[in-house]
Amino acid sequence: MGMSFINWIGFVMLILALLLNELFLGMNAWYDLNIGAIIVGVIYLVVGVSLSLWPNPSDSTT
């Protein structure tokens, strides 16, 4: 099972989300709960997971 460019983009998005989470949560630790930021974060993670799991056409078996 090879990884395509789309899978790599999703993987990088997830790593970036982990790094940004540690950076920003370590600073303010949810003192100011921002629902808009949480919604954007969840959408970002869903897109990252979707792209990292996107099927590669060369992996299909017929």
FENPEBEL-V943817 format. One record per run of one state. SS is the DSSP state (h for helix, s for strand, l for the rest). FROM is the first residue (numbers start at 0). LEN is the number of residues. Records with the same first field share a line. If there is no record, write none. Layout:
SS = FROM-LEN ; FROM-LEN
This chain:
l = 0-4 ; 28-6 ; 52-4 ; 59-3
h = 4-24 ; 34-18 ; 56-3
